[in-house]
Amino acid sequence: MAIKVLPATLADDRHYSQRMEQEARAIARLQHPHVCALYDVERFRSCRSFANYLGLTPREFSSGEKRRLGHISRQGNDYLRTLLVHGARSILRIAPRHPNDPLCRWAVKLRLRAPHNKAAVGVANKLARIAWAVWKHERLYKSEPLINT
């Protein structure tokens, strides 16, 4: 996976921002199965809309007062969704050995409530939301370890 980011110091320069957008659009037109076109974070209002774009949120079949959530919608880029789900499976495998990591602790609790594949999609959804937040706020991801008192 490769991500190209225009530094904030060059973001105001019209030449650089136009060139960056032109390159992103050219790459998006490649139609290669391993290329995902995500060139504007402002396209997604929230982390939920980003996860929804990737097809990691359940379809809703609701009527009246009964809410029914179905399988994931599988919209968006198949390859990126596959990478996130495989990464989530890896997290589920190593999570019991890292009880102080908040993401691993959450993944273990989720795995106790749901079957393995559903838990993997849930963790992939969380990873997509974390990726959106890192992208949107231009910060490094820090998983603060929990201190047992």
C-alpha positions as CSV (number, residue, x, y, z in Angstrom):
1,M,0.0,0.0,0.0
2,A,1.4,3.4,-0.9
3,I,0.1,6.7,0.2
4,K,1.2,10.0,-1.2
5,V,0.7,13.1,0.9
6,L,1.3,16.7,-0.1
7,P,3.2,18.4,2.8
8,A,1.3,21.3,4.5
9,T,4.1,23.7,3.4
10,L,3.3,23.0,-0.2
11,A,-0.5,22.8,0.1
12,D,-1.0,26.5,-0.5
13,D,1.1,26.4,-3.7
14,R,-1.4,26.0,-6.5
15,H,1.1,24.3,-8.8
16,Y,1.9,21.5,-6.4
17,S,-1.7,20.9,-5.4
18,Q,-2.9,20.7,-9.0
19,R,-0.1,18.4,-9.9
20,M,-0.9,16.1,-6.9
21,E,-4.5,16.0,-7.9
22,Q,-3.7,15.3,-11.5
23,E,-1.4,12.4,-10.5
24,A,-4.1,11.0,-8.2
25,R,-6.7,11.1,-10.9
26,A,-4.3,9.5,-13.4
27,I,-3.6,6.6,-11.0
28,A,-7.3,6.2,-10.3
29,R,-7.9,5.7,-14.1
30,L,-5.5,2.8,-14.2
31,Q,-8.3,0.4,-13.4
32,H,-5.7,-2.0,-11.9
33,P,-7.1,-4.4,-9.3
34,H,-4.5,-3.3,-6.8
35,V,-5.0,0.4,-7.1
36,C,-7.6,2.2,-5.0
37,A,-8.5,5.8,-5.7
38,L,-8.7,7.8,-2.5
39,Y,-7.4,11.2,-3.2
40,D,-9.6,13.5,-1.2
41,V,-10.3,13.1,2.5
42,E,-12.9,15.8,2.4
43,R,-15.0,13.4,0.3
44,F,-15.9,11.5,3.5
45,R,-17.8,13.4,6.1
46,S,-16.9,11.0,8.9
47,C,-15.1,7.8,9.6
48,R,-18.4,5.9,9.3
49,S,-18.9,7.2,5.7
50,F,-15.3,6.0,4.9
51,A,-15.9,2.5,6.3
52,N,-19.2,2.5,4.4
53,Y,-17.4,3.5,1.2
54,L,-15.1,0.5,1.7
55,G,-18.1,-1.8,2.2
56,L,-17.3,-2.7,5.8
57,T,-20.6,-1.7,7.3
58,P,-23.7,-4.0,7.4
59,R,-26.6,-3.6,5.0
60,E,-29.7,-2.6,6.8
61,F,-33.0,-4.4,6.1
62,S,-35.3,-2.6,8.6
63,S,-39.0,-2.0,8.7
64,G,-41.2,-0.4,11.3
65,E,-39.7,-0.8,14.7
66,K,-37.5,-3.9,13.9
67,R,-33.9,-3.2,12.9
68,R,-32.2,-5.9,10.9
69,L,-28.6,-5.7,10.0
70,G,-27.4,-8.1,7.2
71,H,-24.1,-8.9,5.6
72,I,-21.5,-6.3,4.7
73,S,-22.4,-4.3,1.6
74,R,-19.1,-5.1,-0.2
75,Q,-19.2,-1.7,-1.9
76,G,-16.0,0.1,-2.8
77,N,-12.5,-1.3,-3.5
78,D,-12.3,-5.1,-3.1
79,Y,-8.5,-5.1,-2.7
80,L,-8.4,-2.5,0.1
81,R,-11.2,-4.2,1.9
82,T,-9.4,-7.5,1.6
83,L,-6.2,-6.0,3.0
84,L,-8.1,-4.5,6.0
85,V,-9.8,-7.8,6.7
86,H,-6.5,-9.8,6.5
87,G,-4.9,-7.2,8.8
88,A,-7.9,-7.6,11.2
89,R,-7.4,-11.4,11.2
90,S,-3.8,-10.9,12.2
91,I,-4.8,-8.6,15.0
92,L,-7.4,-11.2,16.3
93,R,-4.6,-13.8,16.3
94,I,-2.1,-11.8,18.3
95,A,-4.6,-9.9,20.5
96,P,-4.6,-12.3,23.4
97,R,-0.9,-11.8,23.9
98,H,-1.2,-8.0,24.1
99,P,-3.7,-7.3,26.9
100,N,-2.4,-3.7,27.5
101,D,-3.1,-2.5,23.9
102,P,-6.6,-0.9,23.7
103,L,-7.2,-2.1,20.1
104,C,-6.2,-5.7,21.0
105,R,-8.3,-5.6,24.2
106,W,-11.3,-4.4,22.2
107,A,-10.7,-7.1,19.6
108,V,-10.6,-9.9,22.2
109,K,-13.9,-8.7,23.7
110,L,-15.5,-8.6,20.2
111,R,-14.2,-12.1,19.4
112,L,-15.9,-13.4,22.6
113,R,-19.3,-12.0,21.4
114,A,-19.1,-12.8,17.7
115,P,-17.8,-15.6,15.3
116,H,-14.3,-15.2,14.0
117,N,-15.2,-13.8,10.5
118,K,-17.7,-11.3,11.9
119,A,-15.1,-10.2,14.5
120,A,-12.5,-9.8,11.7
121,V,-14.9,-7.6,9.7
122,G,-15.6,-5.6,12.9
123,V,-11.9,-5.0,13.5
124,A,-11.4,-4.2,9.8
125,N,-14.1,-1.6,10.2
126,K,-12.3,-0.1,13.2
127,L,-9.0,-0.1,11.3
128,A,-10.7,1.8,8.4
129,R,-12.0,4.4,10.9
130,I,-8.5,4.7,12.5
131,A,-7.0,5.2,9.0
132,W,-9.6,7.9,8.2
133,A,-8.8,9.7,11.4
134,V,-5.0,9.6,10.8
135,W,-5.6,10.8,7.2
136,K,-8.0,13.5,8.1
137,H,-6.2,15.0,11.1
138,E,-2.7,14.3,9.7
139,R,-1.4,12.8,12.9
140,L,0.5,9.6,13.7
141,Y,-1.5,6.8,15.3
142,K,-0.6,6.2,18.8
143,S,-2.0,3.2,20.7
144,E,-1.6,4.2,24.3
145,P,-1.0,1.2,26.5
146,L,-3.3,0.7,29.4
147,I,-1.7,0.7,32.8
148,N,-3.1,-1.8,35.2
149,T,-3.6,-0.2,38.6
